[in-house]
Amino acid sequence: MVQGWWGRWRTAGGALLRVILVWAVSTLTMLVLAGILPDFRLQSGDGDSFTRIALTAAWGAGAFGVLTALVWPVVVRALLLVPALVLGLLVFFLNGSLLLLAMDLIPDGRGEAAPETAVVVAAVMSAVASATSTALAVRDDEAYGRRLYRLADRRRRRLRGRTAAEAGVEVTPGLLFLQLDGVGYGVLREAAAAGVMPTVADWLDRTHRIAPWRTDWSSQTGASQLGLLHGSNFDVPAFRWYEKETGEVMVCNRPASAERLQRRAVKRAGHGGLLTRDGASRGNLFSGGADQLALVLSVSARRGRGNRSRAGYFAYFSDPANAVRTALSFVAEVVRETVQALRARRRGGTGPRVARGLPYPFIRAFATVVERDVVVAAVIGDMLAGRAAVYADLVAYDEVAHHSGPRGRDTDQVLARLDRSLALLARVAEHAPRPYRIVLLSDHGQSPGETFLGRYGLRLKDLVRAGCGLPVSRRAGRTHSGAEARAAVRAALHRPVEEEPQEEAREQPASDPVVLASGNLGLVSFPDVPGRAGREWIDRAHPALLPTLANHPGIGFLLVDGVVLGPGGASARLSVPGEAEELLAAYGPGAAEAVRRTDSFPHVADIMVNSAYDPATGTVHAFEEQIGSHGGLGGEQGTAFLMWPAGLRDPEPGLVGAEQVHRVLRGWLAETARPAGTAPSAVVEDPRPERVADATFPSGQVLAQDENR
């Protein structure tokens, strides 16, 4: 009893000491800023002694800290309809307003600051207070653990009824699925072996197993994640495709298209998705059936307070220290990208390059800093809330690899920071109210190579128009990248619709072909032809088109009405066993079967175009502005990875397609839902309610990622 009493006093004393230290550091920071900034003063017009100035600073720092703790969450919650990125900027002005209010609370009017100066002072003080608090917690592992336990216990008390432990039922483990977007099997193994990702290397040595899995022909996030989360990616032929019956271009990272694709997948699969039981979906294109959503594109087009996808932004930015830290890291990442782009330009002809000017540095910073921080914070909250299943997508590597290539210094730095995020999540999992098993996976890899435009001086659209005898612009335009981060930025700004492909399809004459790009996969559709155009019609209407495409050195093969066409008049019917396998042998095992499956889709394009592939170098030619690309066949883009704890049942070797991987993930969910020794038919569910409020992570803990190291 004495020991328990002493422990409580020791805990309270330690917490009080940390508050005093943070207050002291904040006071010192305010004094320094008052001495540096001309429009910020802490003394009367007649002058004061240093002691009086110090007391004024202490009063101001204390008032600012109290206002930040009490008022800030209420203010942010009242701004639910403000676009998320606008909120990130508004954070500074709101923080400055709180500082001005704190100055007004100083007795005798000794505190005064210009509005623009108040913004700077508030930002610096929030950053310093957050860094100090985190440093104290990191140096005191017991304090860090107590804080996590206290948060977990607070969330348990919010639940209705008794917890599983209180009910005498064994708590089943939760599953955390972390998708490293675009990280191929080979890239992950190399990064672990080279020490770039020490956390992953340690898991592979001690606790986890890994296996590659082969994607579908459409090796991109839209098709893969739809299959992974909802169990069906049928009729998703590419990242973009034209649907003749509606005259619309479907784009996987457009919210309206993502919502429609999710509805189709749910109907075909016959279930809501992977995360329907107490699940959370974070940073994904699709919800997976989860009720807890943050940064989920398929629901981001919804306006108003019902749009729960954006709740992750507000949960994160409700702490001004998070906003300040992320903003500073955002600026650092923009600078880092600018320096790396200049370095790549100086290298000149040593490798392929694409344009990396505005707005790309900001899109990259959003993917590698803002989205990562918000997603990681949301996942931490999910684990502390004890949710049964969490699926989160970290897109940083994919975005950088598109412009820098799949391997190199740029991508190694991103992989290292992702590895630190994994280490942080693993550390938090140790303090969660239920054990967690962490599964790592990817949706596809990336293949390097010079763009089709850079290598041959024209776009695929130009080549198609020339083959059709249509006029071609003398000035080759660029096909913009469709990376997932761009959609996330648009959604955060309340501008979620990618209009360019849709506008092009509407503005051109109905007789002109619609040409779309998806990495190194191209699609050609004839809007004025009902249904799928046959080869006979194409040869009659445009006799030069198919030979022009098939014999171009930058194109590997075509799919036209069940027939694969290659260079030099090569042809293979998919209905004849072995023909397509022989023609597509260079693209690896399973290539013919992937093409055969796509040929069965109702919305397959009239002509599917796959770029050339060099097996010796592993390079392809993207029809978009990407030197690291995915979306078609050829190279490492089609080899993703699945990495799981050794305690879970091993999947069958040779996984093919996202739908097969989905079945493995569902099997693991069923496996972990059973207490040890329970037969499959006698599953005992965790009696806690499935829906709990979004949990936020306390100030400073995400800072432990140390993103700028």
ZAMARGU-4260 file (C-alpha; in steps of 0.2 Angstrom, whole numbers, plus 5000, padded with zeros to 4 digits):
<rodrens>
0) 5000/5000/5000 | 5014/5012/5005 | 5023/5007/4988 | 5007/5011/4978 | 5005/5028/4987
5) 5023/5032/4984 | 5022/5027/4966 | 5007/5039/4963 | 5016/5053/4972 | 5031/5050/4961
10) 5021/5050/4945 | 5012/5066/4950 | 5029/5074/4955 | 5037/5069/4938 | 5023/5076/4928
15) 5023/5092/4938 | 5042/5094/4935 | 5040/5091/4917 | 5026/5105/4916 | 5038/5117/4925
20) 5052/5113/4914 | 5042/5116/4898 | 5035/5132/4906 | 5053/5137/4910 | 5059/5134/4892
25) 5044/5143/4885 | 5048/5158/4896 | 5066/5158/4890 | 5060/5157/4872 | 5048/5171/4874
30) 5062/5182/4882 | 5074/5178/4868 | 5061/5182/4855 | 5057/5198/4863 | 5075/5203/4862
35) 5076/5199/4844 | 5060/5204/4836 | 5057/5223/4836 | 5038/5222/4836 | 5037/5211/4852
40) 5039/5218/4869 | 5037/5212/4887 | 5040/5228/4896 | 5031/5245/4899 | 5036/5260/4889
45) 5046/5267/4903 | 5057/5251/4904 | 5057/5237/4917 | 5070/5228/4927 | 5076/5211/4920
50) 5067/5202/4935 | 5050/5211/4930 | 5053/5207/4912 | 5056/5188/4916 | 5040/5188/4927
55) 5030/5195/4912 | 5037/5182/4900 | 5033/5168/4913 | 5015/5175/4914 | 5013/5176/4895
60) 5020/5159/4892 | 5009/5151/4905 | 4994/5160/4898 | 4998/5155/4881 | 5000/5137/4886
65) 4984/5136/4896 | 4974/5144/4881 | 4982/5132/4869 | 4977/5117/4879 | 4959/5123/4883
70) 4954/5134/4868 | 4963/5126/4853 | 4954/5109/4851 | 4937/5118/4852 | 4942/5131/4839
75) 4948/5117/4827 | 4933/5107/4829 | 4922/5122/4824 | 4931/5123/4808 | 4926/5106/4801
80) 4921/5113/4784 | 4937/5122/4781 | 4948/5113/4768 | 4961/5103/4777 | 4977/5111/4769
85) 4969/5128/4772 | 4967/5123/4790 | 4985/5119/4790 | 4989/5137/4785 | 4975/5144/4796
90) 4983/5135/4811 | 4997/5149/4812 | 4985/5163/4812 | 4974/5155/4825 | 4989/5152/4835
95) 4995/5170/4834 | 4978/5175/4839 | 4979/5165/4855 | 4996/5173/4858 | 4989/5190/4857
100) 4975/5185/4869 | 4988/5179/4881 | 4997/5196/4879 | 4981/5205/4884 | 4980/5194/4900
105) 4997/5201/4906 | 4994/5213/4920 | 4997/5232/4917 | 4998/5230/4898 | 5016/5225/4898
110) 5014/5212/4884 | 5012/5219/4866 | 5015/5211/4849 | 5011/5216/4831 | 4999/5203/4823
115) 5012/5197/4810 | 5025/5195/4824 | 5012/5186/4835 | 5011/5172/4822 | 5030/5170/4822
120) 5031/5170/4841 | 5017/5158/4843 | 5024/5146/4830 | 5041/5146/4838 | 5035/5144/4855
125) 5023/5129/4850 | 5038/5120/4841 | 5050/5123/4856 | 5037/5117/4869 | 5033/5102/4858
130) 5051/5097/4856 | 5055/5100/4875 | 5040/5089/4880 | 5045/5075/4868 | 5063/5076/4873
135) 5059/5074/4891 | 5047/5059/4887 | 5060/5051/4876 | 5073/5052/4890 | 5061/5044/4902
140) 5055/5028/4895 | 5044/5025/4911 | 5035/5042/4908 | 5033/5038/4890 | 5025/5021/4894
145) 5014/5028/4908 | 5008/5041/4896 | 5003/5028/4883 | 4995/5017/4896 | 4985/5032/4903
150) 4979/5036/4885 | 4974/5018/4882 | 4965/5017/4899 | 4955/5033/4895 | 4949/5026/4879
155) 4944/5010/4887 | 4934/5019/4900 | 4924/5028/4885 | 4918/5011/4879 | 4901/5005/4884
160) 4900/4990/4895 | 4915/4980/4901 | 4931/4976/4892 | 4935/4959/4886 | 4947/4956/4901
165) 4934/4962/4913 | 4922/4950/4906 | 4934/4936/4908 | 4936/4933/4889 | 4953/4932/4881
170) 4957/4948/4871 | 4960/4943/4853 | 4975/4951/4844 | 4972/4965/4832 | 4979/4966/4815
175) 4988/4981/4808 | 4990/4981/4789 | 5003/4994/4783 | 5004/4996/4764 | 5021/5004/4758
180) 5014/5011/4742 | 5025/5006/4727 | 5039/4997/4736 | 5043/4982/4726 | 5049/4965/4733
185) 5067/4968/4727 | 5068/4986/4733 | 5062/4981/4751 | 5074/4966/4752 | 5089/4977/4746
190) 5084/4991/4758 | 5084/4979/4773 | 5100/4971/4768 | 5109/4988/4765 | 5104/4995/4782
195) 5092/5008/4775 | 5077/5000/4784 | 5084/4993/4800 | 5067/4990/4808 | 5062/4979/4793
200) 5078/4970/4793 | 5076/4966/4812 | 5058/4960/4809 | 5064/4948/4794 | 5078/4941/4805
205) 5067/4938/4821 | 5049/4939/4819 | 5042/4940/4801 | 5042/4931/4785 | 5041/4938/4767
210) 5035/4932/4750 | 5033/4941/4733 | 5016/4941/4725 | 5012/4945/4707 | 5000/4959/4702
215) 4987/4959/4689 | 4991/4967/4672 | 4985/4984/4679 | 4999/4985/4691 | 4993/5001/4700
220) 4986/5006/4717 | 4968/5008/4711 | 4966/4990/4705 | 4977/4982/4718 | 4970/4991/4733
225) 4952/4988/4727 | 4956/4969/4727 | 4966/4970/4743 | 4952/4979/4753 | 4936/4973/4744
230) 4941/4956/4737 | 4937/4961/4719 | 4946/4971/4706 | 4936/4964/4691 | 4933/4977/4677
235) 4947/4988/4682 | 4958/4988/4666 | 4969/5002/4670 | 4972/5018/4681 | 4961/5027/4668
240) 4949/5021/4655 | 4934/5026/4645 | 4917/5019/4647 | 4907/5021/4631 | 4889/5019/4639
245) 4891/5034/4649 | 4904/5044/4639 | 4915/5046/4655 | 4933/5043/4659 | 4935/5033/4675
250) 4950/5038/4685 | 4955/5028/4700 | 4961/5043/4711 | 4945/5053/4707 | 4933/5052/4722
255) 4918/5050/4711 | 4926/5036/4701 | 4933/5028/4717 | 4916/5028/4725 | 4908/5019/4710
260) 4922/5007/4709 | 4920/5003/4728 | 4901/5000/4725 | 4904/4988/4711 | 4917/4978/4720
265) 4906/4976/4735 | 4892/4970/4724 | 4903/4957/4715 | 4912/4951/4731 | 4896/4950/4741
270) 4903/4958/4757 | 4907/4975/4763 | 4926/4973/4764 | 4941/4968/4774 | 4938/4980/4788
275) 4919/4978/4792 | 4922/4972/4810 | 4929/4986/4821 | 4940/4992/4807 | 4949/5008/4802
280) 4955/5014/4785 | 4968/5027/4784 | 4975/5036/4769 | 4968/5024/4756 | 4958/5025/4740
285) 4944/5014/4747 | 4936/5012/4764 | 4937/4993/4765 | 4920/4993/4774 | 4928/5002/4789
290) 4917/5014/4799 | 4933/5024/4805 | 4940/5034/4790 | 4953/5046/4788 | 4960/5053/4771
295) 4950/5040/4761 | 4947/5045/4743 | 4931/5036/4740 | 4922/5047/4752 | 4931/5063/4751
300) 4919/5070/4738 | 4906/5071/4751 | 4904/5089/4758 | 4899/5094/4776 | 4901/5086/4793
305) 4896/5069/4786 | 4913/5068/4777 | 4922/5058/4791 | 4937/5055/4779 | 4944/5072/4783
310) 4943/5069/4802 | 4961/5063/4802 | 4967/5081/4797 | 4957/5089/4811 | 4962/5076/4824
315) 4980/5079/4820 | 4980/5098/4818 | 4969/5100/4834 | 4986/5101/4842 | 4995/5117/4836
320) 5012/5109/4840 | 5008/5095/4827 | 5004/5109/4814 | 5020/5119/4818 | 5031/5103/4817
325) 5023/5097/4801 | 5024/5114/4793 | 5042/5115/4796 | 5045/5098/4790 | 5035/5102/4775
330) 5046/5117/4771 | 5062/5106/4774 | 5055/5093/4761 | 5052/5107/4748 | 5070/5113/4750
335) 5076/5095/4749 | 5067/5091/4733 | 5073/5107/4725 | 5091/5103/4730 | 5089/5085/4723
340) 5081/5091/4707 | 5096/5103/4704 | 5108/5089/4708 | 5099/5078/4695 | 5099/5092/4682
345) 5118/5094/4685 | 5121/5076/4682 | 5114/5079/4664 | 5115/5063/4653 | 5118/5050/4667
350) 5100/5044/4667 | 5082/5048/4662 | 5074/5064/4670 | 5057/5072/4670 | 5052/5089/4675
355) 5052/5092/4693 | 5046/5110/4694 | 5031/5118/4702 | 5019/5111/4709 | 5028/5095/4711
360) 5039/5100/4726 | 5024/5104/4736 | 5015/5088/4731 | 5030/5078/4736 | 5031/5087/4753
365) 5012/5083/4756 | 5015/5065/4752 | 5031/5063/4762 | 5027/5074/4777 | 5008/5079/4779
370) 5000/5063/4774 | 5013/5052/4782 | 5011/5062/4799 | 4992/5062/4798 | 4991/5044/4794
375) 5003/5038/4807 | 4995/5048/4820 | 4978/5041/4816 | 4985/5023/4816 | 4992/5027/4833
380) 4975/5032/4839 | 4968/5017/4832 | 4980/5005/4841 | 4977/5015/4858 | 4958/5013/4855
385) 4961/4994/4853 | 4953/4992/4835 | 4953/4975/4828 | 4959/4979/4811 | 4968/4994/4803
390) 4974/4996/4785 | 4984/5011/4781 | 4993/5017/4765 | 5010/5026/4766 | 5012/5034/4749
395) 5029/5043/4751 | 5040/5031/4742 | 5029/5029/4727 | 5027/5048/4724 | 5046/5051/4725
400) 5051/5036/4714 | 5040/5042/4700 | 5051/5057/4698 | 5068/5051/4705 | 5067/5033/4699
405) 5064/5017/4710 | 5082/5016/4717 | 5094/5030/4722 | 5098/5042/4736 | 5082/5051/4735
410) 5071/5035/4738 | 5083/5028/4751 | 5080/5044/4761 | 5061/5041/4760 | 5063/5023/4764
415) 5073/5027/4779 | 5060/5039/4786 | 5046/5026/4783 | 5056/5013/4793 | 5057/5025/4807
420) 5038/5027/4806 | 5037/5008/4807 | 5048/5008/4822 | 5037/5021/4831 | 5021/5011/4827
425) 5029/4995/4834 | 5034/5004/4850 | 5016/5011/4852 | 5009/4994/4849 | 5018/4987/4864
430) 5007/4999/4875 | 4990/4996/4866 | 4976/4988/4876 | 4977/4972/4865 | 4992/4964/4856
435) 4994/4969/4838 | 5002/4959/4824 | 5009/4970/4810 | 5008/4965/4792 | 5018/4974/4779
440) 5013/4974/4761 | 5014/4983/4745 | 5002/4985/4730 | 5014/4985/4716 | 5033/4989/4712
445) 5040/5001/4700 | 5050/4999/4684 | 5063/5012/4679 | 5065/5019/4661 | 5065/5034/4650
450) 5047/5040/4646 | 5040/5037/4629 | 5040/5055/4626 | 5058/5058/4631 | 5064/5043/4621
455) 5054/5045/4605 | 5049/5063/4605 | 5030/5061/4604 | 5016/5055/4615 | 5006/5039/4613
460) 4991/5050/4608 | 5001/5058/4594 | 5006/5041/4587 | 4988/5035/4588 | 4982/5050/4578
465) 4996/5048/4565 | 4990/5030/4563 | 4972/5036/4561 | 4977/5049/4548 | 4972/5063/4560
470) 4982/5079/4562 | 4996/5079/4575 | 5001/5094/4585 | 5019/5099/4580 | 5023/5103/4598
475) 5023/5087/4609 | 5013/5090/4625 | 5016/5081/4641 | 5005/5067/4649 | 5004/5072/4667
480) 5007/5060/4681 | 4992/5052/4690 | 5001/5048/4706 | 4990/5045/4721 | 4997/5060/4731
485) 4990/5072/4718 | 4973/5066/4722 | 4976/5068/4740 | 4981/5086/4738 | 4966/5090/4728
490) 4954/5082/4740 | 4962/5091/4755 | 4959/5107/4745 | 4941/5103/4741 | 4946/5101/4723
495) 4945/5082/4721 | 4941/5080/4703 | 4954/5077/4690 | 4946/5085/4675 | 4959/5084/4661
500) 4955/5067/4654 | 4937/5070/4655 | 4938/5087/4646 | 4949/5080/4632 | 4936/5066/4629
505) 4922/5078/4628 | 4930/5092/4618 | 4936/5081/4604 | 4925/5075/4589 | 4916/5059/4593
510) 4925/5050/4578 | 4942/5054/4586 | 4950/5040/4597 | 4951/5043/4616 | 4969/5039/4621
515) 4973/5037/4639 | 4989/5033/4649 | 4992/5022/4664 | 5010/5021/4667 | 5017/5010/4653
520) 5000/5004/4649 | 4990/5014/4636 | 4972/5013/4631 | 4963/5017/4614 | 4944/5018/4613
525) 4933/5023/4598 | 4918/5032/4606 | 4907/5031/4591 | 4908/5012/4590 | 4896/5004/4602
530) 4903/4990/4612 | 4921/4984/4609 | 4928/4988/4592 | 4934/4972/4583 | 4950/4970/4573
535) 4941/4969/4557 | 4932/4986/4560 | 4949/4994/4566 | 4958/4988/4550 | 4944/4994/4539
540) 4942/5011/4547 | 4961/5014/4551 | 4971/5002/4541 | 4988/5009/4546 | 4984/5011/4565
545) 4988/4993/4571 | 5004/4991/4561 | 5010/5008/4566 | 5008/5004/4584 | 5014/4986/4584
550) 5029/4990/4575 | 5035/5005/4585 | 5051/5001/4594 | 5043/5009/4610 | 5028/4997/4610
555) 5029/4979/4616 | 5012/4972/4612 | 4994/4976/4609 | 4978/4967/4614 | 4964/4969/4601
560) 4948/4959/4603 | 4956/4943/4610 | 4972/4944/4600 | 4989/4949/4605 | 4999/4958/4592
565) 5018/4960/4592 | 5031/4967/4581 | 5034/4961/4564 | 5017/4954/4562 | 5017/4942/4577
570) 5000/4937/4582 | 4993/4926/4596 | 4975/4921/4600 | 4971/4921/4618 | 4959/4907/4615
575) 4973/4895/4609 | 4983/4888/4623 | 5001/4892/4622 | 5001/4905/4609 | 5000/4920/4620
580) 5012/4912/4633 | 5026/4911/4619 | 5023/4929/4612 | 5023/4936/4630 | 5037/4925/4637
585) 5049/4940/4639 | 5036/4948/4652 | 5038/4934/4664 | 5027/4920/4670 | 5009/4923/4671
590) 5009/4938/4659 | 4998/4929/4646 | 4985/4924/4660 | 4985/4942/4666 | 4981/4948/4648
595) 4968/4935/4646 | 4959/4940/4662 | 4959/4958/4657 | 4952/4953/4640 | 4937/4947/4649
600) 4933/4964/4656 | 4917/4973/4650 | 4926/4990/4649 | 4943/4984/4642 | 4948/4997/4629
605) 4947/4993/4610 | 4966/4993/4609 | 4977/4990/4625 | 4995/4995/4622 | 5009/4989/4633
610) 5026/4998/4631 | 5042/4989/4626 | 5051/4980/4640 | 5070/4976/4640 | 5073/4961/4651
615) 5091/4964/4652 | 5089/4981/4661 | 5072/4980/4668 | 5067/4996/4659 | 5050/5001/4652
620) 5044/5017/4644 | 5030/5026/4653 | 5017/5035/4643 | 5016/5047/4658 | 5029/5059/4664
625) 5037/5046/4676 | 5054/5038/4676 | 5049/5026/4689 | 5032/5019/4683 | 5019/5005/4685
630) 5002/5001/4678 | 5007/4988/4665 | 5018/4973/4662 | 5037/4972/4662 | 5050/4972/4676
635) 5048/4975/4695 | 5032/4984/4694 | 5022/4968/4694 | 5031/4961/4709 | 5024/4967/4726
640) 5028/4959/4743 | 5018/4952/4758 | 5027/4952/4775 | 5018/4944/4790 | 5022/4938/4808
645) 5028/4920/4809 | 5013/4917/4821 | 5001/4918/4807 | 4997/4904/4795 | 5009/4905/4779
650) 5000/4908/4763 | 5001/4896/4748 | 5017/4900/4738 | 5015/4909/4721 | 5001/4922/4725
655) 4994/4930/4710 | 4983/4945/4710 | 4976/4956/4723 | 4960/4945/4725 | 4971/4931/4731
660) 4980/4941/4743 | 4963/4948/4750 | 4958/4930/4754 | 4974/4928/4764 | 4971/4944/4774
665) 4953/4939/4777 | 4960/4922/4783 | 4972/4930/4795 | 4958/4941/4802 | 4947/4925/4805
670) 4963/4917/4813 | 4966/4931/4825 | 4948/4933/4829 | 4948/4916/4838 | 4956/4915/4856
675) 4970/4902/4857 | 4963/4884/4856 | 4946/4889/4850 | 4939/4879/4835 | 4935/4890/4819
680) 4916/4886/4822 | 4917/4893/4840 | 4924/4911/4837 | 4922/4922/4852 | 4922/4940/4847
685) 4929/4954/4857 | 4914/4960/4867 | 4919/4978/4865 | 4908/4989/4854 | 4914/4990/4836
690) 4912/5009/4834 | 4922/5021/4845 | 4926/5039/4842 | 4942/5044/4833 | 4957/5044/4844
695) 4970/5057/4843 | 4988/5056/4848 | 4996/5068/4861 | 5007/5082/4856 | 5025/5078/4853
700) 5024/5059/4851 | 5024/5059/4832 | 5039/5070/4833 | 5049/5054/4839 | 5050/5050/4820
705) 5063/5063/4819 | 5059/5066/4800 | 5074/5077/4796 | 5087/5065/4802
</rodrens>
